[in-house]
Amino acid sequence: MRPLSTSLALILSLLVTWASASADDRVYQTPEQFLGEAFGTHAPKQAVLWLTRPLQADLNTILGHPPSQLRQRYWTDGQKTAWILEEIGKEEPITAGFVVGPDGRIQMSRVLIYREPRGMEVRYPAFLKQFTGAGLAPNRFLDRNIDGISGATLSVRAMQKMARAALFMNRQARKP
């Protein structure tokens, strides 16, 4: 009986190691690298947007579910803001970063960490370029169409939701 439990422990240990390595392979850009790309060598300090009940209700409409936290951290240099958000694709969260300019439009978008087994095409620059210049329409959808990717429908939807949330929270953060 003992050799079976030892073998089982070894197999579990190998699976955990493999899963960790697999997750590391899908880190396309660390948050620090993203902020460095957005702000240069001197990333500004974090700021916090408290998600009050009305903001939570609006984000619930945008995301299709209530936000999982009571506050959202972001970075700003007074001109642009950077948001690092997570949203479920099909089953696993996708971590993405968005930079919103002073005109309230997306300047840059990146997939930082992708954990789904499929749909990772959303990280390609050709797809992400579609978000550049996008703003938030009065109905809280993007003011432009984002072309989908065959086989990555849920990941595309997750990216659109995060872009809309970043634009919405940028508006809220800029209110006096």
N, C-alpha and C positions, 0 to 999 in steps of 0.2 A: 504493500500500500504506500509506503514511504517513497519509493522511487517514482511512483505515478504522480504524487503531489509535487515532488521536486521537478519532474519534467514539466508539469503543468505550470509551475512557477516560472521556469525558464522560458517556456513558450509565451506566457503573459508578459514577461520582461522584454522579450524580443519584439512582441507586438507593440508595446508601449514605445520602445525605442524607434521602431519603424514609423509609427504614427507621428512621433515628434519630428523625425527627419522629414517625413512627407509634408508636414505643415510648414516646416522651415523652407522647403523648396518653393513654396508658393508666396513667400514674402517678396514682393516685387520692389517695394520701397518701404523703408522704415518711416515712421512718423517724423523722426528727426531729419531724414533726408528730404522728405516732402516739404517740411517747413524751411529747410535750407534752400530748396529750389524756389519756394514761394517768396522768401524774404531775404535771401542772401545769407551771409555768414552770421548776421545778428538777428536771430528770430526774436520777435517781441515776447513779452511775458504773456502767460495765459490770462484770458478774461473768462468770466462766467455769465451765462444767460440763465437766469432762474426760470424754470418752466412752470409758470403759474397755471392755475386751472384753465383759464381761457386759452393760453398758449398750448396746453396739453390737448385741449379739445380740437384746436386747429391742426396740430400735428397728427392727431388721431385721424382726422379727415385726409391729410396728405399721405400718411404712411399706411393707413388701413388698420392701424392698431395704436394703442396708446404708447407714448414714449416709455422706454424702460428706466429712465432716470428722471430725477427732479431738477437737474441742472445740466446744461450743455457747455462744455469748455470750448473755447475758440481762441484764436490768436488774431491780434490786429495791430497794425502800425499806424492807425489813424486814417489810413486811406483804404486799404483792403483788409478783408477778413479771411481767415483760413479755418475750415471746418473739417474735422476728421470724424466720420460717421460710420455706423455699422447698420446693415440691414440684411435680413435673411434672403438668400437667393431662392433655392428650393428647400434646403434643409439646414444649411450652414451659413454663418454670417460672412458678408463681404465687407471689408474695411476699405473705405475710399476717402480721398481728400478732395476738397473743393476750395478754390480761392475765388472770392467774390470781390469785384472791383468797386470803386466809389460810385460807379454808375448803376450798381445793383445787378450787374451781369457777371456770369461766370467767366473768369479769366483762364482758369486752369482746372483740370480734373485728372485724377490719377486713381488707379486701383492699387491700394497698398498691400493688402493681404487677401488672397482668394483661397477659400477652403472647400469649395464644391468640386466634385469630380468632373463636372462638365460645365461648359459655358464660359470658360476662362478667356474667351475671345474678347470679352468686354474690356480687357486690359490693353488692347492694342490701340496705338495712337489714332488709327483711322476711325475707330469707333468713338474714342474719347473726344476727338476734334469736334464732333457734332455738338458737344455741350458748350464749347467756347462761344461766348457772346449771347448765350441763352439767358433769358430773364423770366420772371414770374408773371404770368398773365393774371388778370383780376380773378379768374376762377381757380387760381392757385395751381394751374398746370403750367408746364413750360410753354413759352410763347413760340416755340418751333417744334417741328416734328423730329423725333429721334428715330432713325431707321433701326429696325430690329436685326437680330442675328439669328439665323436658323439654328435651332438646337440650344439657344441661350436665352430664350424668351424670359424666363424668370429672373435671370441675372440682369438683363436689360431693364426689366421693370424695377428691380431693386435699385439700379443706378439712377433711373429717372426719379424714383421716390426720394433718394438721398439728395439729388440735385435740387428738387423742389423744396425739401426740408432746409437745405443750406441757404437757399435764396430767401425763404420765409424767415428763418432765424436771423439772417443778416439784416433784414428790414427791422425786425424787433430790436436787435442789438444797437442799431443806429438811431433808434428813437431817443429823444432827449429825456 
